[in-house]
Amino acid sequence: MSIAFRINDKLVTPLTSDTILDGVSRKTVIQVAKDIGIDVEGEI
């Protein structure tokens, strides 16, 4: 499962674990957010 929230001007996503996968979709969302200038919290 992957989940992310945009709170104000920050993308917040939990760290990867047994239930939060470090998948292609998650990586893509994080990269797009960075590319358009949104700070990302909890990406690793």
N, C-alpha and C positions, 0 to 999 in steps of 0.2 A: 504494500500500500504506500502511496505517496500522497502527501498533503502539503499545501502551502497557503498562506494567507497574506494578503497585502494590507498592512496596517500603516496608515498615513503614507509615507513615501518609502516604506521598507517592506521587503518580502521576507516573511518569517516562515521557516520550515524546521521541523524537528531534526535533530541529528539522526543519521541512519542507525538502524538497530535490527533486531529480529523481525519487527513488524513494519518498519519504514525502510523500503528498498532504495538502494542507490542505483536506480534504473535510468534508462535513456530519457524518458519523459521528464523525470525530475531534473536531470542534468541540463536538459534543453531549456526548461523553464528558468532555472537559475542563470544560465548563460544569457538568455534573452533579457532577463531583468537587468543583469549587469550591463549588457550592451546598450540599453536605453537609459542607463543612469540610476537605476533603483538599487539601493543598498540591500544586501542580502545578509540575513542573520541565521546562523545554525546550519550552514551549508555542508559541513564536513560529515 
